Each structure stands twice: as C-alpha cells, then as structure tokens.
C-alpha cells in the first residue's frame, strides 16, 4: 500500500511560509484557503528541478501546457478540447478577468451565484462591473428560476452582461449536470449573456458523483468560455498558470486576449508535468479526500450534531451549516476566537452564506479530527 499523501503533521506544516500557514497565530489550526497540506507529486518536483538546472527561466509558450491539458481532459472526462481555441492565462481568476474586460464594458452587470467563491464578486467590482446575485437552491444546486430572473435584471438596460459559473460549485461542492448546464446555455442564449465557467476544481470529483462536464461540452454551444488549471487538484497555487478555452463563436475574443497577463514559465512547467504524469497521485489523493469528507461528516454527527454538512460531490471544501448551533451570523469568527480553528467566513460568499463556514479537508485525518473536536468543544 502506498504511503498516505495527506499525512503531514502540524510541526512540519507550520514551517511553511504560504498564506494558509502564516495568517493566524500559532495556536490556530488553519483550514480555510484552498491550499492542500501535501508535498506535490514527484514528477512535478523533478520537472521544476530540471528547469532550474537548465537555467530555463524565461517566458512561457502555450503549446506544451495546452497539449498536456488536452490529453488529461481526454483521459479523465472523454473531452476532446479544441486546442486551436485555447489560450494561456496567468491563472484562473486572471483568465476570467481578462475575458470579462473583453466581453463587457464598465457599468455592465456580472451575474454570480449566492453563495459563491468571493473573488467572483471582487474581480468584477475591480473593473467597475456591478454584481447581480442569483441565489442557489437550498440543496446547494443551481436555481434556474433565480438565474433567469438575474439574467433578466442584468440585461434590462442593454449593454453586455456576463455570468461567472463555478463548475463544480465552490462552496457547495455540487457537480452541475449536463441538463443543468444545457439549461444555463439556453438562458444565456435567450438573454445574450456571456458565460465564463471556472472549472479549476474539475479534477476533484468523487466516485459516485455526477460526471464532470465542461460548460463547453454543452451540445451545440456556440458562445462561452471555460477556464482550467492544475492549481487546485495538484496543490500548485504558487506556480501561476491556467488555460482559457472558448466556444466556436468566441474567436475574436480569444485572439484579443493573447496579449493579456501571461503565466509564469515555472507554472507552465509544473502544471504540464501534473497533467502529464500526475494521474496516479491524483487518484490516490481523491481516495484519501473521499475518506476525509466521510470522516468529517461522521465526527460532526457524533460530536457536534447541530453543525451539519452534505458530502460534497467535488472539491476538498465542505460547507458547514451552523444555523442550528446558536452561533452568530458568521460562525467562522466564533470558531477562530473560541475553537482556535481558521475557517472561511460564510457571509463572504454572499448573503446566503450567513450561518455557514467553509472547511478545507485537504489535510491529514489526525488534523481533521482535532479540528472537529475543537469545533464541538466550542459550541454553546
């Protein structure tokens, strides 16, 4: 049996200088930002070492990255990407932002879900694009009626509206089905909304969940974008790279974004190695994360039954429902102060995040057990 990948202890992790491990005091266990507590796969480390040995520290080219991602998409999802409609980007959010700048103008609304990954709000606002919220359903899935109403509001005054889709969804962990994505595409066509699908968590889908489908795989799709990266699945946030893919009707925009912010060569090297040689490592991590999500759900039921969570279909993030626990609107603030556990603030994901907190489970079972124990002990 292979040595566990998610097996690093707190002493080793506290030596790290990354954001996750340097935001809170030493008595806090951080379980918030989507960094994994792992050592990246050996082929990635070897590729980066070889790059430095060559002194290969210039500007990147796209072909190797796009080719590696295309092969990965074919193996993992049966998706034959259009490699001529793929462009290198600095990372996922910069890829989204550059597409927004080219497909909308200042003052044009951007639709996002509630709750959703908080940079979906802050990046459009940085470009003076107002936000229109579309509530998710109580089941954590897309509410198509709410989305239709948001599209109608966003396009009521003309202009060019966009919708940033989280696929799979962060923070609820659902995997959107072909039927749901087809319905989204139908609404986007009807209202003239540009859909930009953030698919960075696509490789982290659990066995038994709906199959991941890219927005660009919707049958007959002519407009829209998807953005991918190895950053989340292979724990490579430090190595900036991503790829923007467009539907057949987006060639003009794809041409225009070629001169946008670009990836780092180290990112391209690391991500290319991950997509090319990382399948076995990823499969093992997925198995360990599957056990972790079940462990958290079981421990909460035993020790803190007023805090509940659905098993995520994807991502290594769990959306903790603390509304029955007698806590303030932002449970993460309570857990930080009393339990000494650093979680993501639910309200930062939108108004429907009130009473929730987001937990990163990409760590060892021992650390997760300690985290849940601290949460349970802190409850009123």
C-alpha positions in Angstrom: 0.0 0.0 0.0 1.3 3.5 -0.9 2.3 5.8 1.9 -0.6 8.3 2.5 -0.2 11.7 0.8 -2.3 13.6 3.3 0.0 12.7 6.2 1.9 15.9 7.2 1.9 16.9 10.8 1.4 20.3 12.3 5.0 20.8 13.1 6.1 20.3 9.5 3.2 22.4 8.2 4.0 25.3 10.4 7.4 25.7 8.7 5.6 26.8 5.6 5.6 30.4 4.5 2.4 30.3 2.4 -0.8 32.3 3.2 -2.6 29.4 4.8 0.1 28.9 7.4 1.0 32.5 8.1 -2.3 34.3 8.5 -3.2 33.2 12.1 -1.3 32.8 15.4 0.4 29.5 16.1 -2.4 28.3 18.4 -4.9 28.3 15.5 -5.2 25.4 13.1 -5.8 26.9 9.6 -8.4 25.1 7.4 -9.5 27.9 5.1 -7.8 28.9 1.8 -7.7 26.2 -0.8 -4.1 25.1 -0.3 -3.5 21.3 0.2 -1.4 20.0 3.1 0.7 17.8 0.7 4.1 17.5 -0.9 3.4 17.8 -4.7 3.9 14.7 -6.9 7.4 13.6 -7.6 7.2 14.3 -11.4 6.3 17.9 -10.7 9.2 18.4 -8.3 11.5 16.7 -10.8 10.3 18.9 -13.7 10.9 22.1 -11.7 14.4 20.9 -10.6 15.3 20.2 -14.2 14.1 23.6 -15.3 16.3 25.3 -12.8 19.3 23.1 -13.6 18.9 24.2 -17.3 18.6 27.8 -16.2 15.4 27.8 -18.1 13.8 30.9 -16.5 12.4 32.9 -19.4 8.9 33.5 -20.8 6.5 30.6 -21.4 4.9 29.2 -24.6 1.4 27.7 -24.6 1.8 24.6 -26.7 3.1 22.2 -24.1 0.6 23.2 -21.5 -2.4 23.1 -23.8 -1.3 19.7 -25.2 -0.9 18.3 -21.7 -4.3 19.6 -20.6 -6.0 18.3 -23.7 -4.6 14.8 -23.2 -5.7 15.0 -19.5 -9.2 16.1 -20.4 -9.5 13.3 -22.9 -8.3 10.7 -20.4 -10.3 11.9 -17.4 -13.5 13.2 -18.9 -13.6 12.0 -22.5 -13.5 15.6 -23.6 -11.7 16.4 -26.9 -10.8 20.1 -26.4 -10.4 22.4 -29.4 -6.7 23.1 -29.0 -6.8 26.0 -31.5 -9.3 27.7 -29.2 -7.1 27.5 -26.1 -5.1 30.4 -24.7 -2.6 30.6 -21.8 -3.5 32.8 -18.9 -1.8 33.9 -15.7 -4.2 31.8 -13.6 -7.9 31.1 -13.4 -9.1 34.4 -11.9 -6.9 36.5 -14.2 -8.2 34.5 -17.2 -11.7 35.2 -16.1 -10.9 38.9 -15.5 -9.3 39.3 -18.9 -12.3 37.7 -20.6 -14.6 40.0 -18.7 -12.7 43.0 -19.8 -13.1 42.0 -23.4 -16.7 40.8 -23.4 -18.2 43.6 -21.2 -17.7 47.3 -20.6 -17.6 49.4 -17.4 -21.1 49.5 -15.9 -22.1 46.2 -17.5 -23.5 43.8 -14.9 -21.9 40.5 -13.9 -24.2 37.7 -12.6 -22.9 35.5 -9.9 -24.5 32.9 -7.6 -25.2 33.3 -3.9 -23.2 31.8 -2.2 -20.1 31.6 -4.4 -16.3 31.9 -4.3 -15.8 35.5 -3.2 -13.3 36.7 -5.9 -16.3 36.3 -8.3 -17.6 39.5 -6.7 -14.3 41.4 -6.1 -12.8 40.9 -9.5 -15.7 42.4 -11.5 -16.0 45.2 -9.0 -12.3 46.0 -9.6 -13.3 46.5 -13.2 -16.4 48.6 -12.3 -18.8 45.9 -13.3 -21.8 45.8 -10.8 -22.9 42.5 -9.4 -26.3 40.9 -9.8 -26.9 38.0 -7.4 -28.6 34.7 -8.3 -29.5 32.6 -5.3 -28.5 28.9 -5.2 -31.2 26.5 -4.1 -31.4 25.2 -0.5 -30.0 21.9 -1.9 -26.8 23.8 -3.0 -27.6 23.4 -6.7 -28.4 25.9 -9.3 -31.8 27.6 -9.1 -32.6 28.1 -12.7 -35.6 30.4 -12.0 -33.4 32.6 -9.9 -30.8 32.6 -12.6 -33.4 33.6 -15.2 -34.5 36.5 -13.1 -30.9 37.6 -12.6 -30.2 37.4 -16.3 -33.4 39.5 -17.0 -32.3 42.1 -14.5 -28.7 42.2 -15.8 -29.8 42.8 -19.4 -32.8 45.1 -18.7 -30.9 48.3 -19.6 -29.0 46.9 -22.5 -25.2 46.6 -22.5 -23.3 43.4 -22.3 -23.8 41.1 -19.3 -21.7 38.2 -18.2 -22.2 35.2 -15.8 -19.4 33.6 -13.9 -20.2 30.0 -13.3 -18.5 27.9 -10.7 -18.3 24.4 -12.2 -18.0 22.3 -9.9 -19.5 24.8 -7.4 -17.5 26.4 -4.7 -18.5 26.3 -1.8 -21.4 23.8 -2.0 -19.4 21.1 -3.8 -22.1 20.2 -6.3 -21.2 19.0 -9.8 -23.5 20.5 -12.4 -25.2 18.0 -14.7 -25.5 18.1 -18.5 -29.1 19.0 -18.1 -28.3 21.9 -15.8 -25.6 23.3 -18.0 -27.8 23.0 -21.1 -30.4 25.0 -19.3 -27.9 27.6 -18.4 -26.7 27.8 -22.0 -30.3 28.2 -23.1 -30.9 31.1 -20.8 -27.6 32.7 -21.8 -28.6 32.5 -25.5 -32.0 33.9 -24.8 -30.7 36.9 -22.8 -27.4 37.4 -24.7 -25.3 36.8 -21.6 -21.6 35.6 -21.9 -20.9 32.6 -19.6 -17.4 32.2 -18.2 -17.1 28.8 -16.4 -14.5 28.5 -13.7 -13.6 24.8 -13.8 -10.5 24.7 -11.7 -12.0 22.1 -9.3 -13.0 19.7 -12.2 -10.3 17.1 -11.4 -11.5 16.8 -7.8 -14.8 14.9 -8.4 -15.5 11.9 -6.2 -16.6 8.4 -7.3 -20.3 8.1 -7.3 -20.8 11.8 -8.1 -22.3 13.1 -11.4 -19.6 13.0 -14.1 -17.9 16.3 -14.6 -19.0 18.1 -17.8 -17.4 21.2 -19.0 -19.7 24.1 -20.0 -18.1 23.9 -23.4 -19.4 20.3 -23.8 -23.0 21.5 -23.9 -24.3 20.2 -27.3 -24.4 22.8 -30.0 -22.8 25.5 -27.8 -21.5 28.5 -29.9 -20.7 31.1 -27.2 -19.0 31.0 -23.8 -15.7 30.2 -22.1 -14.1 27.7 -19.7 -11.0 28.3 -17.6 -8.8 25.4 -16.3 -5.7 25.0 -14.2 -3.8 22.3 -12.3 -3.5 24.6 -9.3 -6.2 23.2 -7.0 -6.1 19.5 -7.8 -2.3 19.3 -7.6 -1.6 21.9 -5.0 0.2 24.3 -7.3 -1.1 27.8 -6.3 2.4 29.1 -6.1 3.0 28.3 -9.8 0.9 30.6 -11.8 -0.7 29.2 -15.0 -4.1 28.5 -16.5 -5.8 28.0 -19.8 -8.8 29.8 -21.2 -10.9 27.9 -23.7 -13.6 29.3 -26.0 -16.6 28.1 -27.9 -16.5 28.3 -31.7 -18.2 31.7 -31.7 -15.5 33.3 -29.5 -12.6 33.5 -31.9 -12.4 37.3 -31.8 -12.2 37.5 -28.0 -9.7 34.6 -27.9 -7.4 36.5 -30.4 -7.7 39.7 -28.3 -6.7 38.0 -25.0 -3.5 36.6 -26.4 -1.7 39.7 -25.3 -3.2 39.7 -21.7 -1.4 38.8 -18.5 0.5 35.6 -19.0 1.5 32.6 -17.0 5.0 32.0 -15.4 7.3 29.5 -17.1 7.6 27.7 -13.7 3.8 27.4 -13.6 3.6 26.1 -17.1 6.4 23.5 -16.3 4.7 22.4 -13.1 1.2 22.2 -14.5 2.3 20.4 -17.6 4.0 17.8 -15.5 0.9 17.4 -13.3 -1.4 17.0 -16.3 1.0 14.6 -18.0 2.3 12.4 -15.1 0.0 13.1 -12.2 -2.9 10.7 -12.6 -1.8 8.1 -10.1 -1.0 10.7 -7.5 -4.4 12.4 -8.1 -6.3 9.1 -7.9 -4.7 8.4 -4.5 -5.4 11.9 -3.2 -9.0 11.5 -4.3 -9.3 8.3 -2.4 -7.9 9.9 0.8 -10.1 13.0 0.4 -13.1 10.8 0.0 -12.3 9.2 3.4 -11.8 12.7 4.8 -15.1 14.0 3.8 -16.8 11.0 5.3 -14.7 11.3 8.5 -15.8 14.9 8.9 -19.4 14.2 8.4 -19.3 11.3 10.9 -17.4 13.2 13.5 -19.8 16.2 13.3 -22.8 13.8 13.7 -21.2 12.3 16.8 -19.7 15.3 18.5 -21.5 18.4 17.1 -24.9 17.3 15.7 -26.1 21.0 15.5 -23.4 21.5 12.7 -24.3 19.6 9.6 -22.8 19.2 6.1 -23.7 17.4 2.9 -21.0 15.2 1.4 -19.5 17.4 -1.4 -19.7 15.8 -4.9 -16.5 17.6 -5.7 -13.7 19.9 -4.3 -11.9 19.4 -1.0 -14.1 22.0 0.7 -17.0 21.3 3.0 -19.9 23.8 3.6 -20.8 23.6 7.2 -24.3 24.6 8.1 -24.2 26.1 11.6 -27.6 27.8 11.7 -28.9 25.4 14.3 -25.9 25.8 16.6 -26.8 29.0 18.2 -23.9 30.9 16.7 -23.6 34.4 15.3 -24.2 35.1 11.5 -20.5 34.4 10.9 -19.7 31.1 12.6 -16.1 31.3 11.4 -15.5 34.3 13.6 -16.6 32.3 16.6 -14.5 29.2 15.7 -11.5 31.4 15.3 -11.9 33.1 18.6 -13.1 30.2 20.7 -12.1 27.0 19.0 -8.8 28.3 17.5 -9.7 27.0 14.1 -9.4 29.1 11.0 -12.3 28.6 8.6 -13.6 30.7 5.7 -16.4 33.1 6.6 -19.7 32.0 5.2 -21.1 35.5 4.6 -18.0 36.4 2.5 -19.6 34.0 -0.1 -22.8 36.0 -0.2 -25.8 36.7 2.0 -26.9 33.1 1.7 -23.7 32.2 3.4 -24.9 33.6 6.7 -24.8 30.9 9.4 -22.2 28.8 7.3 -18.5 28.3 7.3 -16.2 26.6 4.7 -13.8 23.9 5.9 -10.8 22.8 3.8 -10.4 19.0 4.3 -7.2 18.6 2.3 -5.1 17.7 5.4 -4.4 14.6 7.5 -7.2 12.7 9.2 -5.5 13.4 12.6 -5.6 17.2 12.0 -9.3 17.0 10.8 -10.1 15.0 13.9 -8.6 17.7 16.1 -10.4 20.4 14.1 -13.8 18.8 14.6 -13.0 18.2 18.3 -12.2 21.9 18.8 -15.4 23.0 16.9 -17.5 20.7 19.1 -16.0 21.9 22.3 -16.6 25.5 21.4 -20.4 25.2 20.8 -22.7 26.8 23.3 
